[in-house]
Amino acid sequence: ASLTGRALAAHGVLVFAPDYRNCPQCDVHGMASDVDLSIGWCLEKCEEYGGDRDNVVLVGQSAGAHLCALVLLRGPVHWRPTDLRGFVGISGPYHVPATAAHWRARGFGQAMLDFIFGDEAGMLLASPSYLAARAEEVE
């Protein structure tokens, strides 16, 4: 986020780069809640820092992209998706079960995955690709 934020700021873009709790402080639900709260705070404060409240684009990278997409698809609590001008997700793990297989192959422990996501069903419910597909089925 730091390099992306610096590149955007160099072009006059106001950048907020909030952080969120990570494992072992919380699971994916806690992380998403932190992201939801921080986006709400940024929307509330952006004009105080010279930003345009009607021109806010949410950008996340890697896990941040995943968590931002997850919050958008689950429905934020502290703001509305219409508060945003857009969303850019950069190289996020959007389908957790497939990404988990990649993580396991590189030595990321199953106990850590279980703590963060729970079982396979939990991984699926934490997958923006799955949530988006379910939303399309409802429409």
Backbone as CSV, one residue per row, in Angstrom:
resi,resn,N_x,N_y,N_z,CA_x,CA_y,CA_z,C_x,C_y,C_z
1,ALA,0.823,-1.196,0.000,0.000,0.000,0.000,0.862,1.253,0.000
2,SER,2.013,1.162,0.614,2.877,2.327,0.721,3.342,2.823,-0.644
3,LEU,3.811,1.933,-1.498,4.291,2.350,-2.814,3.154,2.859,-3.687
4,THR,2.030,2.166,-3.660,0.864,2.608,-4.434,0.400,3.965,-3.935
5,GLY,0.304,4.126,-2.620,-0.117,5.392,-2.032,0.821,6.530,-2.379
6,ARG,2.112,6.268,-2.327,3.093,7.311,-2.676,2.971,7.705,-4.142
7,ALA,2.764,6.727,-5.007,2.617,7.033,-6.432,1.374,7.878,-6.680
8,LEU,0.273,7.540,-6.024,-0.950,8.329,-6.183,-0.792,9.723,-5.589
9,ALA,-0.194,9.808,-4.408,-0.001,11.109,-3.758,0.879,12.026,-4.601
10,ALA,1.837,11.460,-5.310,2.707,12.258,-6.177,1.928,12.933,-7.297
11,HIS,0.720,12.421,-7.568,-0.139,13.010,-8.596,-1.291,13.810,-7.983
12,GLY,-1.147,14.192,-6.728,-2.133,15.055,-6.092,-3.331,14.331,-5.487
13,VAL,-3.273,13.028,-5.375,-4.381,12.262,-4.811,-4.212,12.183,-3.294
14,LEU,-5.278,12.482,-2.570,-5.268,12.313,-1.122,-5.374,10.819,-0.832
15,VAL,-4.445,10.291,-0.056,-4.391,8.862,0.228,-4.500,8.627,1.729
16,PHE,-5.421,7.766,2.113,-5.476,7.225,3.465,-5.043,5.775,3.358
17,ALA,-4.171,5.325,4.239,-3.707,3.934,4.217,-3.888,3.317,5.608
18,PRO,-5.138,3.038,5.972,-5.378,2.464,7.301,-4.918,1.011,7.382
19,ASP,-4.681,0.566,8.578,-4.296,-0.821,8.817,-5.450,-1.532,9.500
20,TYR,-5.319,-2.816,9.701,-6.352,-3.608,10.366,-5.649,-4.665,11.217
21,ARG,-6.376,-5.181,12.202,-5.821,-6.264,13.013,-5.590,-7.478,12.130
22,ASN,-4.611,-8.251,12.523,-4.265,-9.436,11.754,-4.196,-10.627,12.689
23,CYS,-3.992,-11.778,12.143,-3.845,-12.992,12.929,-2.562,-12.873,13.761
24,PRO,-2.540,-13.152,15.016,-3.515,-13.887,15.808,-4.490,-13.012,16.599
25,GLN,-4.510,-11.704,16.360,-5.436,-10.836,17.099,-6.897,-11.100,16.744
26,CYS,-7.161,-11.552,15.525,-8.542,-11.789,15.108,-8.564,-12.668,13.863
27,ASP,-9.766,-13.081,13.490,-9.952,-13.866,12.267,-10.378,-12.941,11.127
28,VAL,-10.776,-13.518,9.996,-11.128,-12.720,8.823,-12.308,-11.783,9.106
29,HIS,-13.217,-12.198,9.993,-14.365,-11.344,10.310,-13.928,-10.083,11.056
30,GLY,-12.991,-10.226,11.975,-12.449,-9.067,12.672,-11.686,-8.146,11.740
31,MET,-10.921,-8.743,10.833,-10.179,-7.947,9.854,-11.143,-7.147,8.985
32,ALA,-12.188,-7.802,8.498,-13.175,-7.116,7.653,-13.884,-6.016,8.434
33,SER,-14.174,-6.254,9.692,-14.807,-5.236,10.522,-13.901,-4.012,10.666
34,ASP,-12.609,-4.245,10.863,-11.656,-3.132,10.958,-11.617,-2.333,9.663
35,VAL,-11.632,-3.026,8.532,-11.623,-2.355,7.230,-12.896,-1.534,7.055
36,ASP,-14.026,-2.105,7.421,-15.304,-1.395,7.345,-15.252,-0.107,8.169
37,LEU,-14.786,-0.217,9.407,-14.670,0.966,10.284,-13.731,2.007,9.690
38,SER,-12.596,1.558,9.157,-11.612,2.517,8.641,-12.127,3.227,7.390
39,ILE,-12.858,2.523,6.545,-13.425,3.180,5.361,-14.444,4.231,5.793
40,GLY,-15.272,3.885,6.774,-16.215,4.863,7.312,-15.516,6.098,7.846
41,TRP,-14.417,5.885,8.576,-13.647,7.008,9.127,-13.082,7.866,7.996
42,CYS,-12.514,7.222,6.979,-11.937,7.971,5.855,-12.999,8.802,5.137
43,LEU,-14.166,8.222,4.944,-15.254,8.970,4.300,-15.687,10.158,5.151
44,GLU,-15.737,9.937,6.454,-16.140,11.012,7.375,-15.107,12.130,7.424
45,LYS,-13.827,11.811,7.331,-12.748,12.785,7.537,-12.118,13.332,6.264
46,CYS,-12.433,12.773,5.107,-11.679,13.141,3.905,-11.705,14.644,3.609
47,GLU,-12.828,15.296,3.825,-12.890,16.735,3.533,-12.018,17.547,4.487
48,GLU,-11.859,17.083,5.716,-10.977,17.769,6.677,-9.533,17.775,6.193
49,TYR,-9.178,16.813,5.354,-7.818,16.703,4.835,-7.707,17.200,3.399
50,GLY,-8.744,17.879,2.915,-8.706,18.451,1.582,-9.229,17.543,0.486
51,GLY,-9.882,16.453,0.857,-10.423,15.526,-0.130,-11.818,15.904,-0.582
52,ASP,-12.269,15.276,-1.642,-13.595,15.489,-2.220,-14.469,14.290,-1.865
53,ARG,-15.428,14.497,-0.993,-16.296,13.425,-0.479,-17.063,12.709,-1.600
54,ASP,-17.266,13.381,-2.720,-18.003,12.792,-3.839,-17.094,12.106,-4.857
55,ASN,-15.805,12.012,-4.540,-14.861,11.427,-5.494,-13.903,10.463,-4.787
56,VAL,-14.461,9.599,-3.949,-13.646,8.662,-3.182,-13.616,7.317,-3.893
57,VAL,-12.408,6.844,-4.158,-12.201,5.532,-4.772,-11.468,4.666,-3.752
58,LEU,-12.017,3.512,-3.500,-11.427,2.551,-2.574,-10.426,1.689,-3.339
59,VAL,-9.191,1.650,-2.853,-8.147,0.857,-3.489,-7.553,-0.068,-2.432
60,GLY,-7.465,-1.339,-2.756,-6.837,-2.297,-1.858,-5.895,-3.177,-2.637
61,GLN,-4.828,-3.626,-1.957,-3.850,-4.479,-2.608,-3.653,-5.742,-1.780
62,SER,-3.591,-6.878,-2.436,-3.370,-8.174,-1.821,-4.473,-8.457,-0.791
63,ALA,-4.104,-8.725,0.453,-5.124,-9.008,1.469,-6.070,-7.820,1.633
64,GLY,-5.560,-6.602,1.473,-6.407,-5.418,1.557,-7.455,-5.393,0.459
65,ALA,-7.092,-5.843,-0.740,-8.058,-5.931,-1.839,-9.133,-6.952,-1.507
66,HIS,-8.709,-8.090,-0.977,-9.650,-9.142,-0.583,-10.617,-8.624,0.469
67,LEU,-10.098,-7.978,1.502,-10.953,-7.510,2.598,-11.896,-6.397,2.146
68,CYS,-11.418,-5.489,1.307,-12.297,-4.436,0.788,-13.426,-5.036,-0.046
69,ALA,-13.095,-5.990,-0.916,-14.128,-6.642,-1.729,-15.107,-7.398,-0.842
70,LEU,-14.585,-8.044,0.185,-15.435,-8.789,1.111,-16.427,-7.853,1.811
71,VAL,-15.940,-6.711,2.275,-16.822,-5.739,2.935,-17.872,-5.218,1.959
72,LEU,-17.463,-4.902,0.751,-18.420,-4.412,-0.251,-19.511,-5.436,-0.535
73,LEU,-19.130,-6.694,-0.663,-20.104,-7.725,-1.026,-20.966,-8.177,0.147
74,ARG,-20.431,-8.130,1.344,-21.231,-8.496,2.525,-22.164,-7.367,2.929
75,GLY,-21.804,-6.158,2.561,-22.585,-4.989,2.945,-21.944,-4.298,4.123
76,PRO,-21.358,-3.136,3.889,-20.708,-2.416,4.979,-21.708,-1.985,6.044
77,VAL,-21.211,-1.809,7.255,-22.034,-1.398,8.384,-21.929,0.112,8.608
78,HIS,-20.753,0.680,8.377,-20.478,2.060,8.768,-20.499,3.051,7.605
79,TRP,-20.910,2.623,6.434,-21.004,3.484,5.257,-21.800,2.713,4.202
80,ARG,-22.073,3.371,3.068,-22.831,2.720,1.989,-21.937,2.583,0.751
81,PRO,-22.097,1.516,-0.013,-21.307,1.393,-1.248,-21.485,2.587,-2.186
82,THR,-22.645,3.212,-2.152,-22.869,4.382,-3.012,-22.072,5.595,-2.551
83,ASP,-21.434,5.513,-1.376,-20.544,6.585,-0.922,-19.252,6.610,-1.731
84,LEU,-18.991,5.549,-2.464,-17.747,5.430,-3.224,-17.958,5.747,-4.695
85,ARG,-16.937,6.314,-5.286,-16.935,6.546,-6.741,-16.561,5.251,-7.470
86,GLY,-15.739,4.422,-6.812,-15.326,3.171,-7.429,-14.481,2.341,-6.482
87,PHE,-14.094,1.177,-6.965,-13.244,0.257,-6.220,-12.214,-0.344,-7.152
88,VAL,-10.966,-0.365,-6.713,-9.879,-1.004,-7.451,-9.237,-2.021,-6.514
89,GLY,-9.341,-3.289,-6.879,-8.713,-4.350,-6.111,-7.506,-4.879,-6.867
90,ILE,-6.346,-4.770,-6.264,-5.101,-5.162,-6.929,-4.608,-6.484,-6.349
91,SER,-4.548,-7.495,-7.175,-4.011,-8.829,-6.863,-4.459,-9.382,-5.518
92,GLY,-5.765,-9.369,-5.318,-6.318,-9.933,-4.092,-6.641,-11.407,-4.242
93,PRO,-6.637,-12.132,-3.145,-7.059,-13.537,-3.182,-8.584,-13.622,-3.140
94,TYR,-9.219,-13.547,-4.293,-10.670,-13.425,-4.354,-11.411,-14.756,-4.211
95,HIS,-10.718,-15.861,-4.415,-11.325,-17.182,-4.181,-10.425,-17.909,-3.183
96,VAL,-10.780,-17.820,-1.906,-9.912,-18.282,-0.828,-9.555,-19.765,-0.924
97,PRO,-10.499,-20.684,-1.235,-10.078,-22.084,-1.309,-8.945,-22.329,-2.313
98,ALA,-8.995,-21.710,-3.464,-7.923,-21.879,-4.452,-6.630,-21.253,-3.958
99,THR,-6.737,-20.099,-3.349,-5.551,-19.428,-2.831,-4.967,-20.196,-1.656
100,ALA,-5.830,-20.811,-0.843,-5.355,-21.599,0.297,-4.487,-22.759,-0.176
101,ALA,-4.862,-23.381,-1.280,-4.045,-24.461,-1.828,-2.653,-23.942,-2.198
102,HIS,-2.600,-22.762,-2.764,-1.330,-22.113,-3.105,-0.528,-21.824,-1.832
103,TRP,-1.198,-21.288,-0.803,-0.515,-20.992,0.466,0.034,-22.266,1.109
104,ARG,-0.778,-23.316,1.126,-0.339,-24.587,1.718,0.906,-25.115,1.004
105,ALA,0.915,-25.031,-0.321,2.049,-25.526,-1.099,3.331,-24.765,-0.789
106,ARG,3.193,-23.573,-0.235,4.357,-22.760,0.102,4.618,-22.721,1.611
107,GLY,4.001,-23.667,2.336,4.329,-23.824,3.745,3.467,-23.072,4.740
108,PHE,2.411,-22.415,4.272,1.508,-21.713,5.189,0.685,-22.766,5.918
109,GLY,0.745,-22.783,7.219,0.157,-23.848,8.006,-1.361,-23.904,7.983
110,GLN,-1.879,-25.127,8.016,-3.321,-25.343,8.039,-3.939,-24.759,9.304
111,ALA,-3.223,-24.835,10.426,-3.758,-24.290,11.682,-4.019,-22.788,11.549
112,MET,-3.139,-22.085,10.853,-3.325,-20.649,10.638,-4.539,-20.392,9.746
113,LEU,-4.681,-21.167,8.683,-5.843,-21.023,7.801,-7.134,-21.307,8.564
114,ASP,-7.108,-22.344,9.393,-8.294,-22.674,10.190,-8.644,-21.538,11.139
115,PHE,-7.633,-20.927,11.745,-7.891,-19.816,12.663,-8.501,-18.634,11.923
116,ILE,-7.942,-18.321,10.767,-8.393,-17.135,10.021,-9.769,-17.351,9.398
117,PHE,-9.973,-18.513,8.749,-11.183,-18.722,7.950,-12.141,-19.763,8.499
118,GLY,-11.680,-20.620,9.395,-12.504,-21.740,9.826,-12.329,-22.883,8.842
119,ASP,-13.375,-23.612,8.589,-13.306,-24.761,7.693,-13.416,-24.334,6.223
120,GLU,-13.530,-25.310,5.347,-13.638,-25.029,3.908,-14.860,-24.160,3.589
121,ALA,-15.958,-24.405,4.291,-17.157,-23.580,4.075,-16.878,-22.128,4.465
122,GLY,-16.121,-21.934,5.529,-15.746,-20.584,5.945,-14.872,-19.896,4.914
123,MET,-13.986,-20.675,4.296,-13.147,-20.114,3.228,-14.011,-19.662,2.056
124,LEU,-14.993,-20.461,1.733,-15.877,-20.112,0.628,-16.666,-18.845,0.948
125,LEU,-17.180,-18.751,2.167,-17.959,-17.574,2.559,-17.095,-16.320,2.702
126,ALA,-15.780,-16.498,2.765,-14.860,-15.363,2.802,-14.286,-15.074,1.424
127,SER,-14.888,-15.654,0.389,-14.421,-15.490,-0.985,-15.300,-14.505,-1.745
128,PRO,-14.759,-13.349,-2.096,-15.555,-12.400,-2.875,-16.119,-12.997,-4.168
129,SER,-15.378,-13.886,-4.824,-15.889,-14.483,-6.066,-17.165,-15.280,-5.797
130,TYR,-17.191,-16.013,-4.713,-18.367,-16.802,-4.354,-19.535,-15.888,-3.987
131,LEU,-19.270,-14.861,-3.196,-20.341,-13.946,-2.792,-20.914,-13.198,-3.992
132,ALA,-20.053,-12.810,-4.931,-20.536,-12.114,-6.138,-21.398,-13.036,-6.980
133,ALA,-20.991,-14.289,-7.109,-21.778,-15.250,-7.892,-23.139,-15.487,-7.233
134,ARG,-23.164,-15.578,-5.917,-24.433,-15.765,-5.204,-25.326,-14.544,-5.383
135,ALA,-24.745,-13.362,-5.363,-25.547,-12.144,-5.545,-26.161,-12.094,-6.933
136,GLU,-25.431,-12.569,-7.945,-25.966,-12.603,-9.306,-27.123,-13.578,-9.411
137,GLU,-27.062,-14.695,-8.682,-28.142,-15.678,-8.695,-29.425,-15.116,-8.107
138,VAL,-29.290,-14.224,-7.132,-30.467,-13.636,-6.466,-31.153,-12.634,-7.386
139,GLU,-30.387,-11.963,-8.197,-30.959,-10.925,-9.081,-31.784,-11.497,-10.130
